[in-house]
């Protein structure tokens, strides 16, 4: 039987997920719980966390909601201590928390870039520093949430793309450094997934009533993305690019970057503006 057919592939394992109150993080919590993992759900929105944890428990899984703000080192360390005390050391850590600053460069400020990096880069680093000792002891997996925009920067995405390029570099470097400790590093590069990210403004405030500017036929559901991430962890993949269009874009960028530049120029892409 292949690992993918085993419904309890992560039985007895502790999985810690940041940004787990919605979107890919919440879907991944549900997916890992179905595989038998005990999931620790970390995020700022405690009400939403409680609802996700309740869903998992109602389905027969085990979930612990823990308040955590990845922009605060003290908050991250406090949350990880609670997980360690209640559930034990994590075997899987998913640094998923993040948001997207959008807009053309001349309309952004240094503070916009600083805010973007504080969550998407330094938030990831705080999570890794707080859990790396546990992962070395459990010989577990570190899952870093990159993006297709961590390979291709489009107009209006400089802040977000810069942050995700940084995560791509972090994954590549840590993969070598952690190999002697038998810690696997998996880089996930989502394309367009149906989440709230494109309804969040540059100050990380959600505008739930907004319509997603990406057409539905270009997006995949968060639950489907989560299943693909679980499969990547099980297989020990180095990187998993999500969505067919995302895979095509990254492949062409790697092998024919001039073609990508031509297509972007010919399409006259000007980039998305900030949700408001």
PLY file of the C-alpha trace (Angstrom):
ply
format ascii 1.0
element vertex 276
property float x
property float y
property float z
element edge 275
property int vertex1
property int vertex2
end_header
0.00 0.00 0.00
1.39 3.42 -0.92
1.64 6.15 1.73
-1.08 8.10 -0.06
-3.63 5.34 0.37
-3.02 5.16 4.14
-5.70 7.26 5.81
-3.65 7.39 9.03
-0.27 8.24 7.50
0.52 10.79 10.24
-0.94 8.87 13.17
0.64 10.07 16.41
2.41 12.99 14.73
2.01 16.58 15.92
1.54 19.16 13.17
1.88 22.88 13.94
0.37 25.29 11.40
0.55 29.08 11.50
-2.10 31.18 9.77
-4.55 28.35 10.43
-7.76 30.34 10.94
-8.75 30.33 7.25
-7.68 29.48 3.71
-4.88 27.04 3.08
-3.89 26.90 6.76
-7.36 25.84 7.94
-7.74 23.39 5.04
-4.33 21.90 5.81
-5.33 21.43 9.45
-8.36 19.44 8.33
-6.35 17.43 5.80
-3.58 16.50 8.24
-6.13 15.58 10.91
-7.78 13.19 8.43
-4.37 11.54 8.06
-4.21 11.00 11.81
-2.10 13.98 12.87
-2.79 15.93 16.04
-2.94 19.48 14.76
-2.00 22.69 16.54
-3.76 25.62 14.87
-2.01 28.96 15.36
-3.37 32.37 14.32
-4.48 35.73 15.68
-8.22 35.28 15.08
-9.11 33.06 18.03
-12.82 32.88 17.20
-12.12 31.49 13.76
-9.47 29.15 15.18
-12.02 27.74 17.63
-14.45 27.06 14.78
-11.82 25.27 12.67
-10.77 23.20 15.69
-14.42 22.31 16.37
-14.88 21.16 12.75
-11.84 18.90 13.06
-13.05 17.41 16.35
-16.55 16.83 14.97
-14.95 14.86 12.13
-13.12 12.68 14.65
-9.79 14.48 14.66
-7.77 16.17 17.38
-7.01 19.90 17.25
-5.61 22.50 19.62
-6.28 26.19 18.82
-3.54 28.53 20.06
-3.49 32.32 19.76
-0.35 33.48 17.95
0.86 36.60 16.17
3.89 35.80 14.01
4.98 39.46 14.04
5.82 39.02 17.77
8.69 36.76 18.80
7.28 36.48 22.33
3.87 35.43 20.96
5.39 32.77 18.70
7.57 31.32 21.47
4.65 31.33 23.92
2.43 29.53 21.40
5.07 26.91 20.60
5.65 26.29 24.34
1.94 25.63 24.77
1.90 23.19 21.87
4.95 21.41 23.25
3.43 21.21 26.75
-0.03 20.01 25.69
0.70 17.89 22.61
4.45 17.29 22.58
7.13 18.46 20.15
5.94 19.00 16.57
6.89 16.57 13.81
5.56 18.88 11.09
5.79 22.68 11.13
3.98 24.65 8.44
5.01 28.32 8.29
1.90 29.44 6.44
0.94 32.80 7.97
1.16 35.64 5.47
-0.66 38.30 3.49
-0.14 40.25 0.28
0.79 43.89 -0.16
-0.23 44.96 -3.66
0.20 48.05 -5.78
2.73 49.58 -8.11
6.09 50.56 -6.64
5.53 54.31 -6.90
2.35 53.99 -4.83
3.93 51.99 -2.02
6.09 53.20 0.86
9.01 51.77 2.78
6.54 51.02 5.57
4.46 48.89 3.18
7.53 46.81 2.37
8.53 46.63 6.04
5.03 45.44 7.02
5.10 42.83 4.26
8.45 41.44 5.34
7.60 41.48 9.06
4.87 38.89 8.47
5.94 36.99 5.36
9.68 36.75 6.04
10.45 37.54 9.67
7.25 35.81 10.78
8.52 32.66 9.07
11.95 33.06 10.66
10.40 33.47 14.12
8.42 30.29 13.56
11.46 28.35 12.37
13.70 29.52 15.23
11.03 28.59 17.80
10.52 25.05 16.42
13.79 23.97 14.83
15.05 22.23 17.97
11.86 20.16 18.10
12.10 19.24 14.42
15.68 18.06 14.88
14.56 15.85 17.77
11.59 14.41 15.88
13.40 14.30 12.52
10.37 16.01 11.11
9.38 18.23 8.21
9.53 21.99 7.84
7.01 23.25 5.28
7.58 26.78 4.00
4.81 28.58 2.13
6.28 30.30 -0.89
4.38 31.27 -4.04
4.51 31.16 -7.81
5.35 34.85 -7.25
8.45 33.61 -5.47
9.68 32.69 -8.95
8.06 35.34 -11.15
7.47 38.97 -10.17
4.57 40.66 -11.94
3.67 44.36 -12.06
2.06 45.46 -8.82
3.53 42.55 -6.84
7.02 43.78 -5.92
6.48 43.71 -2.14
4.83 40.30 -2.04
7.10 38.76 -4.67
10.21 40.00 -2.85
8.98 38.34 0.35
8.29 35.06 -1.42
11.59 35.09 -3.34
13.17 35.33 0.13
11.25 32.25 1.28
12.40 30.36 -1.81
16.00 31.20 -0.90
15.44 30.25 2.74
14.06 26.85 1.75
16.97 26.14 -0.59
19.58 27.06 1.99
17.93 25.33 4.94
17.50 22.15 2.93
21.29 21.74 2.86
21.87 22.92 6.44
19.21 20.64 7.98
20.00 17.53 5.95
22.51 16.20 8.54
19.77 16.52 11.19
17.32 14.54 9.00
14.84 17.41 8.84
13.01 17.57 5.52
12.32 21.00 4.00
9.35 21.27 1.65
8.71 24.48 -0.31
5.09 24.99 -1.38
4.51 27.49 -4.19
0.78 28.11 -4.60
-0.66 29.68 -7.68
-4.23 30.99 -7.52
-6.07 29.33 -4.63
-9.51 30.30 -3.38
-8.69 32.07 -0.10
-9.18 35.50 1.47
-5.72 36.77 0.52
-6.93 38.96 -2.35
-9.56 40.54 -0.08
-6.98 41.77 2.43
-5.60 45.30 2.13
-2.00 46.46 2.59
-2.49 46.84 6.33
-3.68 43.24 6.65
-7.35 44.16 7.12
-9.93 41.83 5.60
-12.69 43.19 3.32
-14.86 40.08 3.22
-17.53 41.53 0.94
-15.12 42.06 -1.96
-15.19 39.80 -5.01
-12.03 37.85 -5.78
-10.47 39.51 -8.87
-9.15 36.16 -10.10
-11.80 34.27 -12.12
-13.03 31.07 -10.49
-11.82 28.91 -13.39
-8.24 30.03 -12.68
-8.41 29.07 -8.99
-8.37 25.78 -7.11
-10.19 25.25 -3.78
-8.13 25.48 -0.59
-9.04 21.89 0.33
-7.58 20.62 -2.96
-4.43 22.66 -2.35
-4.15 21.16 1.14
-4.41 17.60 -0.20
-1.56 18.34 -2.61
0.56 19.75 0.21
-0.05 16.65 2.34
1.01 14.48 -0.61
4.19 16.55 -1.01
5.07 16.03 2.67
4.44 12.30 2.44
6.66 12.02 -0.62
9.38 14.23 0.84
9.19 16.58 -2.13
11.64 19.48 -2.34
9.05 21.76 -3.88
5.43 21.53 -4.97
3.98 24.18 -7.26
0.20 24.30 -6.97
-2.17 24.72 -9.95
-1.51 23.72 -13.53
-1.11 27.34 -14.62
1.37 27.94 -11.80
3.42 24.90 -12.81
3.46 26.05 -16.43
4.49 29.58 -15.47
7.36 28.43 -13.22
8.60 25.91 -15.81
8.63 28.50 -18.61
10.29 31.08 -16.34
13.08 28.61 -15.54
13.72 27.55 -19.12
12.59 30.51 -21.24
12.42 33.66 -19.10
12.43 35.85 -22.21
9.15 34.28 -23.29
7.57 35.14 -19.94
8.71 38.75 -20.27
7.29 38.91 -23.79
3.91 37.53 -22.72
3.64 39.92 -19.76
4.56 42.86 -21.98
2.25 41.81 -24.80
-0.64 41.35 -22.37
-0.11 44.86 -21.04
-0.34 43.69 -17.42
-0.38 46.60 -15.01
-0.93 44.61 -11.83
-3.67 44.61 -9.23
-4.35 47.58 -7.00
-4.81 47.34 -3.27
-8.16 45.84 -2.18
-10.32 48.53 -0.62
0 1
1 2
2 3
3 4
4 5
5 6
6 7
7 8
8 9
9 10
10 11
11 12
12 13
13 14
14 15
15 16
16 17
17 18
18 19
19 20
20 21
21 22
22 23
23 24
24 25
25 26
26 27
27 28
28 29
29 30
30 31
31 32
32 33
33 34
34 35
35 36
36 37
37 38
38 39
39 40
40 41
41 42
42 43
43 44
44 45
45 46
46 47
47 48
48 49
49 50
50 51
51 52
52 53
53 54
54 55
55 56
56 57
57 58
58 59
59 60
60 61
61 62
62 63
63 64
64 65
65 66
66 67
67 68
68 69
69 70
70 71
71 72
72 73
73 74
74 75
75 76
76 77
77 78
78 79
79 80
80 81
81 82
82 83
83 84
84 85
85 86
86 87
87 88
88 89
89 90
90 91
91 92
92 93
93 94
94 95
95 96
96 97
97 98
98 99
99 100
100 101
101 102
102 103
103 104
104 105
105 106
106 107
107 108
108 109
109 110
110 111
111 112
112 113
113 114
114 115
115 116
116 117
117 118
118 119
119 120
120 121
121 122
122 123
123 124
124 125
125 126
126 127
127 128
128 129
129 130
130 131
131 132
132 133
133 134
134 135
135 136
136 137
137 138
138 139
139 140
140 141
141 142
142 143
143 144
144 145
145 146
146 147
147 148
148 149
149 150
150 151
151 152
152 153
153 154
154 155
155 156
156 157
157 158
158 159
159 160
160 161
161 162
162 163
163 164
164 165
165 166
166 167
167 168
168 169
169 170
170 171
171 172
172 173
173 174
174 175
175 176
176 177
177 178
178 179
179 180
180 181
181 182
182 183
183 184
184 185
185 186
186 187
187 188
188 189
189 190
190 191
191 192
192 193
193 194
194 195
195 196
196 197
197 198
198 199
199 200
200 201
201 202
202 203
203 204
204 205
205 206
206 207
207 208
208 209
209 210
210 211
211 212
212 213
213 214
214 215
215 216
216 217
217 218
218 219
219 220
220 221
221 222
222 223
223 224
224 225
225 226
226 227
227 228
228 229
229 230
230 231
231 232
232 233
233 234
234 235
235 236
236 237
237 238
238 239
239 240
240 241
241 242
242 243
243 244
244 245
245 246
246 247
247 248
248 249
249 250
250 251
251 252
252 253
253 254
254 255
255 256
256 257
257 258
258 259
259 260
260 261
261 262
262 263
263 264
264 265
265 266
266 267
267 268
268 269
269 270
270 271
271 272
272 273
273 274
274 275
